[in-house]
């Protein structure tokens, strides 16, 4: 898949072909229909002083706010099915 990837703590990022992550039993795969550029993405792209406030591990795939359709569901997922339309904001976690 193509992704905008931050590979080191300097300004900029690279558009790369990367392996599609393997779906885990508690995950769903979403075909992205629309995405947003978050302020966090801008800080990371420019690698400004605000970036130091985040525990970044490289490589980092930018982009974490999007909407689309579920195309695959892990074996342990309940309440979400293939074909569902979803929106995603990955700052909200289950704290697991």
Buried (B, 14 or more C-beta within 10 A) or exposed (E): EEBBBBEEEEEEBEEEEEEEEEBEEEBBBBEEEEBEEBEBBEBBBBBEEEBEEEEEEEBBBBBBBBBBBBEEBEEEBEEEEEEBEEEBEEEEEEEE
